[in-house]
Amino acid sequence: MLTDEVSQIQEVRYCLKTLREQMASRQNNNNKAESDEFSRRLDEQSKHLQWVEGEAGERGQRVEELQRLLGGMELEGAALRGKIATSEAELLQLRAAKEGELEKELAVLKEKIHHLDDMLKSQQRKVRHMIEQLQNSRTVIQERERVIRDLEEKVAFLEAEVSTHTAICVVVCVFEG
């Protein structure tokens, strides 16, 4: 883009130089008509050269502005990449710290679960022992109730026998007396 403009400028300058040389040669010949034509062409070429140089200057300024903007964007991109790297490092540190905390918490919870399991097993043993004692007590009570019933039957039998003997004694005493 700039090389095309530079080559155009060089071409225009060459044309101007050629025209000037031709004008000098023609002026020596005092050819007024040709001299006027050359002057007109020289003015046109000068104006064209000024226009091309103005365009080239504007384009150069635009290129410089774009380069400046590009440089700013590169700096901003580098700063953002730095922030990203810092943020990623912080995130890794936070993850590691959180992981450590969670592992400690997990260990504490496992210990509590183990302790609760031990307590549960102990309570289960106590309940089984109490159930066995209750069953043994029931068996003892049933055995004692059976013994009491047997004794009550014997007492009833003996009372019946005593009543019968008393009645016989009364009858015998009544007959003897």
Buried (B, 14 or more C-beta within 10 A) or exposed (E): EEEEBEEBBEEBEEBBEEBEEBBEEBBEEEEEEBBEEBEEBBEEBEEBBEEBBEEBEEEEEEEEEEEEEEEEEEEEEEEEEEEEEEEEEEEEEEEEEEEEEEEEEEEEEEEEEEEEEEEEEEEEEEEEEEEEEEEEEEEEEEEEEEEEEEEEEEEEEEEEEEEEEEEEEEEEEEEEE
